[in-house]
């Protein structure tokens, strides 16, 4: 796993924590969750390409 993939993984986990905190504090926001899913898919794609 390259350094950039690890960085993206860290950002993705951080975004999940922030999105969850926002949901608990202020209620669900579909766009935040959609953005987090896209970020997660990009991270998975980077990991898949990096391992190939």
PQR file with spaces between the fields and no chain letter, atoms N, CA, C, O and H, PARSE charges and radii, in Angstrom:
ATOM       1  N    UNK     1       0.855   -1.181    0.000 -0.4000 1.5000
ATOM       2  CA   UNK     1       0.000    0.000    0.000 -0.0000 2.0000
ATOM       3  C    UNK     1       0.897    1.239    0.000  0.5500 1.7000
ATOM       4  O    UNK     1       1.764    1.388    0.860 -0.5500 1.4000
ATOM       5  N    UNK     2       0.679    2.116   -0.967 -0.4000 1.5000
ATOM       6  CA   UNK     2       1.523    3.300   -1.087 -0.0000 2.0000
ATOM       7  C    UNK     2       1.134    4.355   -0.057  0.5500 1.7000
ATOM       8  O    UNK     2       0.093    4.266    0.594 -0.5500 1.4000
ATOM       9  H    UNK     2      -0.026    1.995   -1.666  0.4000 1.0000
ATOM      10  N    UNK     3       1.993    5.344    0.066 -0.4000 1.5000
ATOM      11  CA   UNK     3       1.741    6.415    1.021 -0.0000 2.0000
ATOM      12  C    UNK     3       0.478    7.194    0.700  0.5500 1.7000
ATOM      13  O    UNK     3      -0.266    7.577    1.602 -0.5500 1.4000
ATOM      14  H    UNK     3       2.838    5.416   -0.463  0.4000 1.0000
ATOM      15  N    UNK     4       0.231    7.433   -0.604 -0.4000 1.5000
ATOM      16  CA   UNK     4      -0.967    8.191   -0.970 -0.0000 2.0000
ATOM      17  C    UNK     4      -2.234    7.405   -0.669  0.5500 1.7000
ATOM      18  O    UNK     4      -3.252    7.991   -0.300 -0.5500 1.4000
ATOM      19  H    UNK     4       0.836    7.121   -1.337  0.4000 1.0000
ATOM      20  N    UNK     5      -2.186    6.088   -0.821 -0.4000 1.5000
ATOM      21  CA   UNK     5      -3.355    5.263   -0.499 -0.0000 2.0000
ATOM      22  C    UNK     5      -3.612    5.263    1.000  0.5500 1.7000
ATOM      23  O    UNK     5      -4.763    5.315    1.433 -0.5500 1.4000
ATOM      24  H    UNK     5      -1.359    5.611   -1.120  0.4000 1.0000
ATOM      25  N    UNK     6      -2.550    5.206    1.795 -0.4000 1.5000
ATOM      26  CA   UNK     6      -2.713    5.277    3.251 -0.0000 2.0000
ATOM      27  C    UNK     6      -3.296    6.623    3.658  0.5500 1.7000
ATOM      28  O    UNK     6      -4.145    6.698    4.546 -0.5500 1.4000
ATOM      29  H    UNK     6      -1.615    5.164    1.444  0.4000 1.0000
ATOM      30  N    UNK     7      -2.837    7.681    3.009 -0.4000 1.5000
ATOM      31  CA   UNK     7      -3.370    9.016    3.297 -0.0000 2.0000
ATOM      32  C    UNK     7      -4.849    9.086    2.963  0.5500 1.7000
ATOM      33  O    UNK     7      -5.641    9.614    3.745 -0.5500 1.4000
ATOM      34  H    UNK     7      -2.147    7.620    2.288  0.4000 1.0000
ATOM      35  N    UNK     8      -5.226    8.557    1.808 -0.4000 1.5000
ATOM      36  CA   UNK     8      -6.637    8.550    1.423 -0.0000 2.0000
ATOM      37  C    UNK     8      -7.465    7.717    2.409  0.5500 1.7000
ATOM      38  O    UNK     8      -8.591    8.087    2.743 -0.5500 1.4000
ATOM      39  H    UNK     8      -4.583    8.128    1.173  0.4000 1.0000
ATOM      40  N    UNK     9      -6.918    6.616    2.861 -0.4000 1.5000
ATOM      41  CA   UNK     9      -7.610    5.794    3.854 -0.0000 2.0000
ATOM      42  C    UNK     9      -7.842    6.561    5.144  0.5500 1.7000
ATOM      43  O    UNK     9      -8.918    6.483    5.738 -0.5500 1.4000
ATOM      44  H    UNK     9      -6.003    6.316    2.589  0.4000 1.0000
ATOM      45  N    UNK    10      -6.830    7.302    5.573 -0.4000 1.5000
ATOM      46  CA   UNK    10      -6.948    8.103    6.784 -0.0000 2.0000
ATOM      47  C    UNK    10      -8.000    9.199    6.608  0.5500 1.7000
ATOM      48  O    UNK    10      -8.808    9.443    7.504 -0.5500 1.4000
ATOM      49  H    UNK    10      -5.956    7.366    5.090  0.4000 1.0000
ATOM      50  N    UNK    11      -7.983    9.851    5.456 -0.4000 1.5000
ATOM      51  CA   UNK    11      -8.965   10.895    5.174 -0.0000 2.0000
ATOM      52  C    UNK    11     -10.376   10.306    5.146  0.5500 1.7000
ATOM      53  O    UNK    11     -11.319   10.919    5.647 -0.5500 1.4000
ATOM      54  H    UNK    11      -7.326    9.653    4.728  0.4000 1.0000
ATOM      55  N    UNK    12     -10.516    9.120    4.560 -0.4000 1.5000
ATOM      56  CA   UNK    12     -11.823    8.468    4.472 -0.0000 2.0000
ATOM      57  C    UNK    12     -12.360    8.131    5.855  0.5500 1.7000
ATOM      58  O    UNK    12     -13.537    8.352    6.139 -0.5500 1.4000
ATOM      59  H    UNK    12      -9.750    8.622    4.153  0.4000 1.0000
ATOM      60  N    UNK    13     -11.503    7.597    6.713 -0.4000 1.5000
ATOM      61  CA   UNK    13     -11.930    7.268    8.079 -0.0000 2.0000
ATOM      62  C    UNK    13     -12.279    8.552    8.840  0.5500 1.7000
ATOM      63  O    UNK    13     -13.273    8.598    9.565 -0.5500 1.4000
ATOM      64  H    UNK    13     -10.547    7.417    6.483  0.4000 1.0000
ATOM      65  N    UNK    14     -11.459    9.588    8.670 -0.4000 1.5000
ATOM      66  CA   UNK    14     -11.755   10.864    9.320 -0.0000 2.0000
ATOM      67  C    UNK    14     -13.072   11.451    8.850  0.5500 1.7000
ATOM      68  O    UNK    14     -13.842   11.989    9.646 -0.5500 1.4000
ATOM      69  H    UNK    14     -10.651    9.550    8.081  0.4000 1.0000
ATOM      70  N    UNK    15     -13.328   11.344    7.546 -0.4000 1.5000
ATOM      71  CA   UNK    15     -14.592   11.841    7.000 -0.0000 2.0000
ATOM      72  C    UNK    15     -15.773   11.053    7.555  0.5500 1.7000
ATOM      73  O    UNK    15     -16.835   11.623    7.803 -0.5500 1.4000
ATOM      74  H    UNK    15     -12.702   10.907    6.900  0.4000 1.0000
ATOM      75  N    UNK    16     -15.598    9.753    7.752 -0.4000 1.5000
ATOM      76  CA   UNK    16     -16.660    8.939    8.342 -0.0000 2.0000
ATOM      77  C    UNK    16     -16.960    9.408    9.763  0.5500 1.7000
ATOM      78  O    UNK    16     -18.123    9.532   10.147 -0.5500 1.4000
ATOM      79  H    UNK    16     -14.735    9.290    7.550  0.4000 1.0000
ATOM      80  N    UNK    17     -15.924    9.665   10.532 -0.4000 1.5000
ATOM      81  CA   UNK    17     -16.103   10.135   11.911 -0.0000 2.0000
ATOM      82  C    UNK    17     -16.835   11.483   11.921  0.5500 1.7000
ATOM      83  O    UNK    17     -17.773   11.684   12.693 -0.5500 1.4000
ATOM      84  H    UNK    17     -14.979    9.564   10.220  0.4000 1.0000
ATOM      85  N    UNK    18     -16.398   12.398   11.057 -0.4000 1.5000
ATOM      86  CA   UNK    18     -17.032   13.715   11.006 -0.0000 2.0000
ATOM      87  C    UNK    18     -18.479   13.633   10.525  0.5500 1.7000
ATOM      88  O    UNK    18     -19.349   14.323   11.057 -0.5500 1.4000
ATOM      89  H    UNK    18     -15.637   12.235   10.429  0.4000 1.0000
ATOM      90  N    UNK    19     -18.740   12.801    9.528 -0.4000 1.5000
ATOM      91  CA   UNK    19     -20.101   12.640    9.014 -0.0000 2.0000
ATOM      92  C    UNK    19     -21.010   12.035   10.078  0.5500 1.7000
ATOM      93  O    UNK    19     -22.156   12.454   10.239 -0.5500 1.4000
ATOM      94  H    UNK    19     -18.034   12.240    9.095  0.4000 1.0000
ATOM      95  N    UNK    20     -20.491   11.049   10.799 -0.4000 1.5000
ATOM      96  CA   UNK    20     -21.272   10.430   11.870 -0.0000 2.0000
ATOM      97  C    UNK    20     -21.557   11.440   12.979  0.5500 1.7000
ATOM      98  O    UNK    20     -22.674   11.503   13.491 -0.5500 1.4000
ATOM      99  H    UNK    20     -19.560   10.708   10.668  0.4000 1.0000
ATOM     100  N    UNK    21     -20.547   12.230   13.351 -0.4000 1.5000
ATOM     101  CA   UNK    21     -20.735   13.244   14.391 -0.0000 2.0000
ATOM     102  C    UNK    21     -21.775   14.277   13.951  0.5500 1.7000
ATOM     103  O    UNK    21     -22.617   14.687   14.750 -0.5500 1.4000
ATOM     104  H    UNK    21     -19.639   12.178   12.935  0.4000 1.0000
ATOM     105  N    UNK    22     -21.719   14.691   12.701 -0.4000 1.5000
ATOM     106  CA   UNK    22     -22.694   15.648   12.169 -0.0000 2.0000
ATOM     107  C    UNK    22     -24.099   15.063   12.240  0.5500 1.7000
ATOM     108  O    UNK    22     -25.046   15.745   12.631 -0.5500 1.4000
ATOM     109  H    UNK    22     -21.035   14.358   12.053  0.4000 1.0000
ATOM     110  N    UNK    23     -24.223   13.785   11.856 -0.4000 1.5000
ATOM     111  CA   UNK    23     -25.530   13.124   11.867 -0.0000 2.0000
ATOM     112  C    UNK    23     -26.090   13.045   13.278  0.5500 1.7000
ATOM     113  O    UNK    23     -27.280   13.278   13.488 -0.5500 1.4000
ATOM     114  H    UNK    23     -23.454   13.232   11.538  0.4000 1.0000
ATOM     115  N    UNK    24     -25.239   12.718   14.248 -0.4000 1.5000
ATOM     116  CA   UNK    24     -25.691   12.614   15.636 -0.0000 2.0000
ATOM     117  C    UNK    24     -26.095   13.993   16.164  0.5500 1.7000
ATOM     118  O    UNK    24     -27.106   14.124   16.853 -0.5500 1.4000
ATOM     119  H    UNK    24     -24.272   12.529   14.077  0.4000 1.0000
ATOM     120  N    UNK    25     -25.304   15.018   15.840 -0.4000 1.5000
ATOM     121  CA   UNK    25     -25.551   16.347   16.394 -0.0000 2.0000
ATOM     122  C    UNK    25     -26.699   17.080   15.698  0.5500 1.7000
ATOM     123  O    UNK    25     -27.531   17.697   16.365 -0.5500 1.4000
ATOM     124  H    UNK    25     -24.482   14.911   15.280  0.4000 1.0000
ATOM     125  N    UNK    26     -26.753   17.019   14.376 -0.4000 1.5000
ATOM     126  CA   UNK    26     -27.668   17.871   13.630 -0.0000 2.0000
ATOM     127  C    UNK    26     -28.677   17.122   12.759  0.5500 1.7000
ATOM     128  O    UNK    26     -29.538   17.738   12.130 -0.5500 1.4000
ATOM     129  H    UNK    26     -26.077   16.518   13.835  0.4000 1.0000
ATOM     130  N    UNK    27     -28.571   15.812   12.726 -0.4000 1.5000
ATOM     131  CA   UNK    27     -29.484   15.039   11.888 -0.0000 2.0000
ATOM     132  C    UNK    27     -28.824   14.621   10.590  0.5500 1.7000
ATOM     133  O    UNK    27     -27.798   15.173   10.192 -0.5500 1.4000
ATOM     134  H    UNK    27     -27.872   15.312   13.237  0.4000 1.0000
ATOM     135  N    UNK    28     -29.414   13.656    9.946 -0.4000 1.5000
ATOM     136  CA   UNK    28     -28.826   13.070    8.745 -0.0000 2.0000
ATOM     137  C    UNK    28     -28.827   14.050    7.572  0.5500 1.7000
ATOM     138  O    UNK    28     -29.769   14.818    7.375 -0.5500 1.4000
ATOM     139  H    UNK    28     -30.248   13.208   10.269  0.4000 1.0000
ATOM     140  N    UNK    29     -27.756   13.998    6.811 -0.4000 1.5000
ATOM     141  CA   UNK    29     -27.645   14.792    5.587 -0.0000 2.0000
ATOM     142  C    UNK    29     -27.246   13.822    4.481  0.5500 1.7000
ATOM     143  O    UNK    29     -26.125   13.315    4.470 -0.5500 1.4000
ATOM     144  H    UNK    29     -26.991   13.374    6.971  0.4000 1.0000
ATOM     145  N    UNK    30     -28.155   13.566    3.560 -0.4000 1.5000
ATOM     146  CA   UNK    30     -27.912   12.586    2.507 -0.0000 2.0000
ATOM     147  C    UNK    30     -26.708   12.909    1.641  0.5500 1.7000
ATOM     148  O    UNK    30     -25.984   12.010    1.214 -0.5500 1.4000
ATOM     149  H    UNK    30     -29.066   13.978    3.569  0.4000 1.0000
ATOM     150  N    UNK    31     -26.490   14.219    1.377 -0.4000 1.5000
ATOM     151  CA   UNK    31     -25.346   14.602    0.540 -0.0000 2.0000
ATOM     152  C    UNK    31     -24.019   14.286    1.211  0.5500 1.7000
ATOM     153  O    UNK    31     -23.061   13.902    0.540 -0.5500 1.4000
ATOM     154  H    UNK    31     -27.079   14.950    1.724  0.4000 1.0000
ATOM     155  N    UNK    32     -23.951   14.445    2.540 -0.4000 1.5000
ATOM     156  CA   UNK    32     -22.711   14.094    3.248 -0.0000 2.0000
ATOM     157  C    UNK    32     -22.421   12.602    3.127  0.5500 1.7000
ATOM     158  O    UNK    32     -21.289   12.196    2.867 -0.5500 1.4000
ATOM     159  H    UNK    32     -24.729   14.757    3.085  0.4000 1.0000
ATOM     160  N    UNK    33     -23.462   11.794    3.319 -0.4000 1.5000
ATOM     161  CA   UNK    33     -23.274   10.360    3.212 -0.0000 2.0000
ATOM     162  C    UNK    33     -22.922    9.947    1.778  0.5500 1.7000
ATOM     163  O    UNK    33     -22.079    9.076    1.566 -0.5500 1.4000
ATOM     164  H    UNK    33     -24.382   12.125    3.530  0.4000 1.0000
ATOM     165  N    UNK    34     -23.568   10.573    0.807 -0.4000 1.5000
ATOM     166  CA   UNK    34     -23.250   10.303   -0.595 -0.0000 2.0000
ATOM     167  C    UNK    34     -21.784   10.637   -0.883  0.5500 1.7000
ATOM     168  O    UNK    34     -21.076    9.858   -1.521 -0.5500 1.4000
ATOM     169  H    UNK    34     -24.254   11.280    0.979  0.4000 1.0000
ATOM     170  N    UNK    35     -21.337   11.802   -0.407 -0.4000 1.5000
ATOM     171  CA   UNK    35     -19.947   12.216   -0.616 -0.0000 2.0000
ATOM     172  C    UNK    35     -18.988   11.242    0.052  0.5500 1.7000
ATOM     173  O    UNK    35     -17.932   10.933   -0.499 -0.5500 1.4000
ATOM     174  H    UNK    35     -21.912   12.435    0.111  0.4000 1.0000
ATOM     175  N    UNK    36     -19.356   10.748    1.256 -0.4000 1.5000
ATOM     176  CA   UNK    36     -18.474    9.811    1.940 -0.0000 2.0000
ATOM     177  C    UNK    36     -18.396    8.485    1.179  0.5500 1.7000
ATOM     178  O    UNK    36     -17.326    7.883    1.095 -0.5500 1.4000
ATOM     179  H    UNK    36     -20.214   10.998    1.704  0.4000 1.0000
ATOM     180  N    UNK    37     -19.515    8.032    0.629 -0.4000 1.5000
ATOM     181  CA   UNK    37     -19.511    6.793   -0.157 -0.0000 2.0000
ATOM     182  C    UNK    37     -18.624    6.944   -1.384  0.5500 1.7000
ATOM     183  O    UNK    37     -17.850    6.042   -1.707 -0.5500 1.4000
ATOM     184  H    UNK    37     -20.384    8.522    0.697  0.4000 1.0000
ATOM     185  N    UNK    38     -18.733    8.089   -2.075 -0.4000 1.5000
ATOM     186  CA   UNK    38     -17.875    8.337   -3.242 -0.0000 2.0000
ATOM     187  C    UNK    38     -16.409    8.343   -2.823  0.5500 1.7000
ATOM     188  O    UNK    38     -15.570    7.739   -3.492 -0.5500 1.4000
ATOM     189  H    UNK    38     -19.362    8.821   -1.812  0.4000 1.0000
ATOM     190  N    UNK    39     -16.095    9.020   -1.724 -0.4000 1.5000
ATOM     191  CA   UNK    39     -14.716    9.048   -1.226 -0.0000 2.0000
ATOM     192  C    UNK    39     -14.227    7.637   -0.906  0.5500 1.7000
ATOM     193  O    UNK    39     -13.092    7.282   -1.224 -0.5500 1.4000
ATOM     194  H    UNK    39     -16.776    9.510   -1.181  0.4000 1.0000
ATOM     195  N    UNK    40     -15.084    6.838   -0.279 -0.4000 1.5000
ATOM     196  CA   UNK    40     -14.718    5.453    0.032 -0.0000 2.0000
ATOM     197  C    UNK    40     -14.461    4.628   -1.218  0.5500 1.7000
ATOM     198  O    UNK    40     -13.523    3.831   -1.256 -0.5500 1.4000
ATOM     199  H    UNK    40     -16.006    7.127   -0.021  0.4000 1.0000
ATOM     200  N    UNK    41     -15.285    4.814   -2.238 -0.4000 1.5000
ATOM     201  CA   UNK    41     -15.085    4.075   -3.484 -0.0000 2.0000
ATOM     202  C    UNK    41     -13.790    4.491   -4.175  0.5500 1.7000
ATOM     203  O    UNK    41     -13.080    3.651   -4.729 -0.5500 1.4000
ATOM     204  H    UNK    41     -16.047    5.461   -2.207  0.4000 1.0000
ATOM     205  N    UNK    42     -13.483    5.782   -4.143 -0.4000 1.5000
ATOM     206  CA   UNK    42     -12.216    6.256   -4.720 -0.0000 2.0000
ATOM     207  C    UNK    42     -11.037    5.649   -3.967  0.5500 1.7000
ATOM     208  O    UNK    42     -10.050    5.235   -4.576 -0.5500 1.4000
ATOM     209  H    UNK    42     -14.060    6.464   -3.693  0.4000 1.0000
ATOM     210  N    UNK    43     -11.141    5.600   -2.657 -0.4000 1.5000
ATOM     211  CA   UNK    43     -10.069    5.009   -1.843 -0.0000 2.0000
ATOM     212  C    UNK    43      -9.898    3.529   -2.159  0.5500 1.7000
ATOM     213  O    UNK    43      -8.774    3.048   -2.303 -0.5500 1.4000
ATOM     214  H    UNK    43     -11.942    5.937   -2.162  0.4000 1.0000
ATOM     215  N    UNK    44     -11.020    2.802   -2.268 -0.4000 1.5000
ATOM     216  CA   UNK    44     -10.941    1.380   -2.616 -0.0000 2.0000
ATOM     217  C    UNK    44     -10.331    1.194   -4.006  0.5500 1.7000
ATOM     218  O    UNK    44      -9.544    0.275   -4.230 -0.5500 1.4000
ATOM     219  H    UNK    44     -11.933    3.194   -2.152  0.4000 1.0000
ATOM     220  N    UNK    45     -10.704    2.077   -4.934 -0.4000 1.5000
ATOM     221  CA   UNK    45     -10.133    2.005   -6.277 -0.0000 2.0000
ATOM     222  C    UNK    45      -8.625    2.228   -6.264  0.5500 1.7000
ATOM     223  O    UNK    45      -7.878    1.531   -6.951 -0.5500 1.4000
ATOM     224  H    UNK    45     -11.344    2.823   -4.752  0.4000 1.0000
ATOM     225  N    UNK    46      -8.186    3.202   -5.479 -0.4000 1.5000
ATOM     226  CA   UNK    46      -6.748    3.469   -5.365 -0.0000 2.0000
ATOM     227  C    UNK    46      -6.025    2.255   -4.767  0.5500 1.7000
ATOM     228  O    UNK    46      -4.937    1.888   -5.210 -0.5500 1.4000
ATOM     229  H    UNK    46      -8.793    3.768   -4.920  0.4000 1.0000
ATOM     230  N    UNK    47      -6.641    1.643   -3.763 -0.4000 1.5000
ATOM     231  CA   UNK    47      -6.022    0.466   -3.140 -0.0000 2.0000
ATOM     232  C    UNK    47      -5.955   -0.692   -4.131  0.5500 1.7000
ATOM     233  O    UNK    47      -4.956   -1.410   -4.180 -0.5500 1.4000
ATOM     234  H    UNK    47      -7.525    1.940   -3.402  0.4000 1.0000
ATOM     235  N    UNK    48      -7.010   -0.877   -4.921 -0.4000 1.5000
ATOM     236  CA   UNK    48      -7.029   -1.971   -5.885 -0.0000 2.0000
ATOM     237  C    UNK    48      -5.982   -1.755   -6.986  0.5500 1.7000
ATOM     238  O    UNK    48      -5.290   -2.697   -7.374 -0.5500 1.4000
ATOM     239  H    UNK    48      -7.821   -0.293   -4.882  0.4000 1.0000
ATOM     240  N    UNK    49      -5.866   -0.554   -7.474 -0.4000 1.5000
ATOM     241  CA   UNK    49      -4.883   -0.260   -8.522 -0.0000 2.0000
ATOM     242  C    UNK    49      -3.466   -0.341   -7.975  0.5500 1.7000
ATOM     243  O    UNK    49      -2.557   -0.815   -8.655 -0.5500 1.4000
ATOM     244  H    UNK    49      -6.428    0.211   -7.158  0.4000 1.0000
ATOM     245  N    UNK    50      -3.283    0.122   -6.747 -0.4000 1.5000
ATOM     246  CA   UNK    50      -1.954    0.101   -6.129 -0.0000 2.0000
ATOM     247  C    UNK    50      -1.442   -1.311   -5.875  0.5500 1.7000
ATOM     248  O    UNK    50      -0.238   -1.558   -5.943 -0.5500 1.4000
ATOM     249  H    UNK    50      -4.022    0.507   -6.194  0.4000 1.0000
ATOM     250  N    UNK    51      -2.351   -2.239   -5.584 -0.4000 1.5000
ATOM     251  CA   UNK    51      -1.958   -3.620   -5.304 -0.0000 2.0000
ATOM     252  C    UNK    51      -1.761   -4.411   -6.600  0.5500 1.7000
ATOM     253  O    UNK    51      -1.101   -5.450   -6.606 -0.5500 1.4000
ATOM     254  H    UNK    51      -3.329   -2.039   -5.530  0.4000 1.0000
ATOM     255  N    UNK    52      -2.337   -3.911   -7.690 -0.4000 1.5000
ATOM     256  CA   UNK    52      -2.255   -4.637   -8.956 -0.0000 2.0000
ATOM     257  C    UNK    52      -0.935   -4.413   -9.567  0.5500 1.7000
ATOM     258  O    UNK    52      -0.657   -4.937  -10.645 -0.5500 1.4000
ATOM     259  H    UNK    52      -2.873   -3.067   -7.685  0.4000 1.0000
